[in-house]
Amino acid sequence: MTTLPPSRYNCPVETLDTIILGGGISGLGVAREVASAGYSTLVLEAGTCGNATSNNTLRIIHGGFRYLQNFDLPRVIKSLNDQSTLIHELPDAVQPLPCLMPLSRFGMKSRLPVTCAALLYSAIMRANGSPLASPHIVSPEKIHSTVKALRTNAPYGALCWYDGVMTDPGAVTTHLTNAITSTGGSIRERTPVQRIEGGNKSFTVHTASGERFTAKCVVNTLGPWLGSVQIPERLAGFRPRWCKGFNLVIKQQLDPTYGIGIQSADGRLFFCVPRGTGTAIGTWYLPHPDISVAPTVSEHEIAQFLHAFNASLPEAGITKHDIAHIDVGILPMDRTSPAGPQLIAHERIHECEGYIEVMSTKYTTFRSQGRRVAGVVQKVL
Ligand SMILES: Cc1cc2nc3c(=O)[nH]c(=O)nc-3n(C[C@H](O)[C@H](O)[C@H](O)COP(=O)(O)OP(=O)(O)OC[C@H]3O[C@@H](n4cnc5c(N)ncnc54)[C@H](O)[C@@H]3O)c2cc1C
């Protein structure tokens, strides 16, 4: 993304209402809500905004259809609302993406249960004013003639639904930073925070370069770096276990139009998303026990990924020479299962004496998360 001009690097001297640590999507989402409510707000970001985990996603803006399998209706509604708003607010950066998932002959992914889920989802979409088309079943014949990658993989047809895809993540970041600064908020990039002192609505935030800022409320949206800043012990919230997630971005376009969801034999879901002239395939999760180590992806892990993916979609026949790029990031996980680490399902918000920690697991819902955290800030102030 482009560097913010120096005029935005206001250096507030008085006690601020809120300091937000971390300028990923979570921090920017909170800062926009808090600044637009009229509170003095400063974001302190170690690097440049939106360039860490938030820049390594599969870029899907989920509509929440998949959460129906756990009957998690609040999460479906939250995702749908946030997706609709983003598509409406940023039509050039977030676009509808038709997606296909082959049906199975029996079980939860066969025609009858999937049709029932599609009807329920359509009703929720209509009730929540989603601008996207309703999900529907596509026949095997149509798939065979139109989607080369699924020619032999959808003998029972496929479900077609709409998600959103971020065609320009940098534009989403810029949209938020502009909204924050235009409502009086400040953003400091290249300003790593080292420690926080105080409590009871009176905090001093120390940066690595020796600067100090004071605020009544501090919001920690440091993502995987949540516990890396020194704070008084009594203020700390829940510390999760962590996993790394990675996507392989390959040079070939598996399909120019559709996102394609493929289930592997061990229950992992591979999602293939058109990206420019190639395809991003993800997300493969593995435990990442030592959070202080930056995540990398080994040759062995790439080989495991390709083996499982090619077994699930033999037509693709991807080799390591097809890989153009790897997106990798760290996320909080709940537990491990045969299908790999399972992420924490919902964001977690912890507040103590005006110090707030936010643990996020999805980019998609940054807007509703920002609103919820702003509500907590408002109560503190
Ligand atoms: C491979 C992968 C694929 C994904 N795909 C999707 C997807 O398709 N759709 C979806 O909705 N979600 C997806 N996610 C999840 C999504 O990326 C995250 O939930 C979201 O980006 C987390 O944002 P964040 O702001 O909490 O963290 P981050 O973006 O990591 O932000 C934290 C910020 O804190 C800054 N920081 C760190 N230390 C300090 C310090 N000491 N002082 C100041 N600043 C500091 C960092 O530089 C960083 O900018 C994916 C995640 C991964 C890893």
Ligand as a Chemical Component Dictionary entry (heavy atoms), coordinates in Angstrom:
data_LIG
# 
_chem_comp.id                   LIG 
_chem_comp.type                 NON-POLYMER 
_chem_comp.pdbx_formal_charge   0 
_chem_comp.three_letter_code    LIG 
# 
loop_
_chem_comp_atom.comp_id 
_chem_comp_atom.atom_id 
_chem_comp_atom.alt_atom_id 
_chem_comp_atom.type_symbol 
_chem_comp_atom.charge 
_chem_comp_atom.model_Cartn_x 
_chem_comp_atom.model_Cartn_y 
_chem_comp_atom.model_Cartn_z 
_chem_comp_atom.pdbx_ordinal 
LIG C1  C1  C 0 -3.489  -17.727 5.194  1  
LIG C2  C2  C 0 -4.675  -16.976 5.732  2  
LIG C3  C3  C 0 -5.834  -16.853 4.972  3  
LIG C4  C4  C 0 -6.928  -16.141 5.475  4  
LIG N1  N1  N 0 -8.020  -15.987 4.666  5  
LIG C5  C5  C 0 -9.071  -15.257 5.116  6  
LIG C6  C6  C 0 -10.182 -15.020 4.253  7  
LIG O1  O1  O 0 -10.196 -15.421 3.079  8  
LIG N2  N2  N 0 -11.220 -14.292 4.748  9  
LIG C7  C7  C 0 -11.236 -13.814 6.025  10 
LIG O2  O2  O 0 -12.232 -13.200 6.409  11 
LIG N3  N3  N 0 -10.182 -13.985 6.855  12 
LIG C8  C8  C 0 -9.107  -14.691 6.431  13 
LIG N4  N4  N 0 -8.023  -14.876 7.246  14 
LIG C9  C9  C 0 -8.055  -14.297 8.618  15 
LIG C10 C10 C 0 -7.636  -12.822 8.602  16 
LIG O3  O3  O 0 -6.450  -12.665 7.868  17 
LIG C11 C11 C 0 -7.371  -12.326 10.035 18 
LIG O4  O4  O 0 -8.460  -12.652 10.866 19 
LIG C12 C12 C 0 -7.171  -10.800 10.104 20 
LIG O5  O5  O 0 -6.360  -10.348 9.061  21 
LIG C13 C13 C 0 -6.546  -10.451 11.451 22 
LIG O6  O6  O 0 -6.313  -9.061  11.457 23 
LIG P1  P1  P 0 -5.657  -8.349  12.707 24 
LIG O7  O7  O 0 -5.776  -6.895  12.488 25 
LIG O8  O8  O 0 -6.216  -8.935  13.952 26 
LIG O9  O9  O 0 -4.120  -8.826  12.638 27 
LIG P2  P2  P 0 -2.912  -8.223  11.775 28 
LIG O10 O10 O 0 -3.342  -7.931  10.380 29 
LIG O11 O11 O 0 -1.760  -9.145  11.957 30 
LIG O12 O12 O 0 -2.610  -6.835  12.477 31 
LIG C14 C14 C 0 -1.800  -6.712  13.638 32 
LIG C15 C15 C 0 -0.922  -5.489  13.421 33 
LIG O13 O13 O 0 -0.160  -5.232  14.607 34 
LIG C16 C16 C 0 1.094   -4.719  14.201 35 
LIG N5  N5  N 0 2.056   -4.871  15.304 36 
LIG C17 C17 C 0 2.686   -6.005  15.733 37 
LIG N6  N6  N 0 3.464   -5.726  16.796 38 
LIG C18 C18 C 0 3.302   -4.408  17.063 39 
LIG C19 C19 C 0 3.820   -3.529  18.062 40 
LIG N7  N7  N 0 4.669   -3.943  19.003 41 
LIG N8  N8  N 0 3.443   -2.234  18.030 42 
LIG C20 C20 C 0 2.574   -1.757  17.105 43 
LIG N9  N9  N 0 2.059   -2.559  16.130 44 
LIG C21 C21 C 0 2.416   -3.854  16.117 45 
LIG C22 C22 C 0 1.459   -5.571  12.982 46 
LIG O14 O14 O 0 2.443   -4.931  12.193 47 
LIG C23 C23 C 0 0.103   -5.686  12.300 48 
LIG O15 O15 O 0 -0.094  -4.686  11.316 49 
LIG C24 C24 C 0 -6.895  -15.569 6.771  50 
LIG C25 C25 C 0 -5.730  -15.688 7.535  51 
LIG C26 C26 C 0 -4.618  -16.373 7.024  52 
LIG C27 C27 C 0 -3.380  -16.463 7.852  53 
# 
loop_
_chem_comp_bond.comp_id 
_chem_comp_bond.atom_id_1 
_chem_comp_bond.atom_id_2 
_chem_comp_bond.value_order 
_chem_comp_bond.pdbx_ordinal 
LIG C1  C2  SING 1  
LIG C2  C3  SING 2  
LIG C2  C26 DOUB 3  
LIG C3  C4  DOUB 4  
LIG C4  N1  SING 5  
LIG C4  C24 SING 6  
LIG N1  C5  DOUB 7  
LIG C5  C6  SING 8  
LIG C5  C8  SING 9  
LIG C6  O1  DOUB 10 
LIG C6  N2  SING 11 
LIG N2  C7  SING 12 
LIG C7  O2  DOUB 13 
LIG C7  N3  SING 14 
LIG N3  C8  DOUB 15 
LIG C8  N4  SING 16 
LIG N4  C9  SING 17 
LIG N4  C24 SING 18 
LIG C9  C10 SING 19 
LIG C10 O3  SING 20 
LIG C10 C11 SING 21 
LIG C11 O4  SING 22 
LIG C11 C12 SING 23 
LIG C12 O5  SING 24 
LIG C12 C13 SING 25 
LIG C13 O6  SING 26 
LIG O6  P1  SING 27 
LIG P1  O7  DOUB 28 
LIG P1  O8  SING 29 
LIG P1  O9  SING 30 
LIG O9  P2  SING 31 
LIG P2  O10 DOUB 32 
LIG P2  O11 SING 33 
LIG P2  O12 SING 34 
LIG O12 C14 SING 35 
LIG C14 C15 SING 36 
LIG C15 O13 SING 37 
LIG C15 C23 SING 38 
LIG O13 C16 SING 39 
LIG C16 N5  SING 40 
LIG C16 C22 SING 41 
LIG N5  C17 SING 42 
LIG N5  C21 SING 43 
LIG C17 N6  DOUB 44 
LIG N6  C18 SING 45 
LIG C18 C19 SING 46 
LIG C18 C21 DOUB 47 
LIG C19 N7  SING 48 
LIG C19 N8  DOUB 49 
LIG N8  C20 SING 50 
LIG C20 N9  DOUB 51 
LIG N9  C21 SING 52 
LIG C22 O14 SING 53 
LIG C22 C23 SING 54 
LIG C23 O15 SING 55 
LIG C24 C25 DOUB 56 
LIG C25 C26 SING 57 
LIG C26 C27 SING 58 
# 
